[in-house]
Amino acid sequence: MRKSLRFIRPTSATFLALWLTTVTASAQPRGSFTAGPVTARAGEKMSGLMQVPAAGDEGTTIPISVLHGARPGPVLGLIAGNHGYEYAPIIALQRLLAQLDAKQMAGTVIMVHVANMPSFLRRTIYYSPVDGKNLNRAYPGKTEGTVSERIAYQITKEVIERADYVIDLHCGDGNESLRPYSYWDVNTGGPDVVERSKQLALAFGLDHIVMDRERPADPQASIYCSTTATTRGKPAITTESGALGQTDHASISRIEWGVMNVMRHLKMIDGEAQLVERPLFIERNEVLRSTATGIFYPLVERGHTVAEGTPLGYVTDFFGKRLLDLRAPFSGEVLYILGTPPVSQGEPLAMIGQVSESGR
Ligand SMILES: [Zn+2]
């Protein structure tokens, strides 16, 4: 030891020490990343089941994956199955999990494969078969609530609060015939979050973008999954691709492409992101609800352009007597319309959006 140092002059020794310090700092291994029960080291892809213990009602599990890139970068949360009958996003995440290589990635992806397991396994639309609640109205959730509220709480704590960006992946529910679009929350999180959320929507690739002005601003009463992110200062969007419980290739691959392009946009994977060139911003929209319980007959299809007053469908009682006629309240495009007969009073029958190219 002494012998080897003897021939190094003090100036060289100082230089060597500095060089060693620099090398050590840049070679410091990237730490691991944990979400729920899953820990992944740099370059690893790990999966596991997050437990939601039984409380006043039954417990459940939430399957999640962590893909921890070899290089530093943002954390992207991808959540599928808030509605358990919305299959296209669930299958898209299965494909993305197989395709993505954490060794080639910067940053981290957290995937929630099926947020609402009770609804998925028991095939219910909108509502949990356990507590009758809509999971995407139960955020940010609570530890001592019913199972939907406890699921929401776990996703808020272990996924949304650990992410920098969130995409809540939906499609038309089991009864909804829907054309693809995304929701851009134009109100919550402040101007920077709003602008970066818009960029997420443009990167996801769906050209119809609903400007959503009705999301709450209180992080403790965020209600929706994506609003739980924006009210916590994290850009987020809700996307809709797929419908009617189908697992068609077009709807699924649209989601896959959208996630990959968002990852290019956030510099998490190589390649140039392509943003929607001619977005159609929907400045005005209305969800048309039924004032009657009975059988619904649609008269138009998803994606149709309708003039104000156009008949969209009607509801009869169980003997064929017409109870209500549904008409377009303003001219616009049919974003979704019920594609199956049952309807209960207060439930949505259709959503109409008025397109403008101006944005705001
Ligand atoms: Zn949904």
Residues whose N, C-alpha, C, O or C-beta is under 5 A from the ligand:
A	BS01	ZN	H83 E86 H170 C171
